[in-house]
Amino acid sequence: MDIDKLLSAAADYGFPMLVSSYLLVRMEGRIEKLSANIEGLTHVLQDRLVMQFPYVQQQ
């Protein structure tokens, strides 16, 4: 593979890989917080369901 093809491949694929890696690192903390909040909301909803319908068995 000559240097022109190598540089062309780096230009074609390097920039999208760099941008996607940057966005993934930047968004990772937000995704983790969102997952934690969803899990907390699930627990709150399950507790309220048990309080309203105590005779329903949980799985």
Secondary structure, DSSP 8 states (H G I E B T S, - for coil): --HHHHHHHIIIIIHHHHHHHHHHHHHHHHHHHHHHHHHHHHHHHHHHHHHH-TTS---
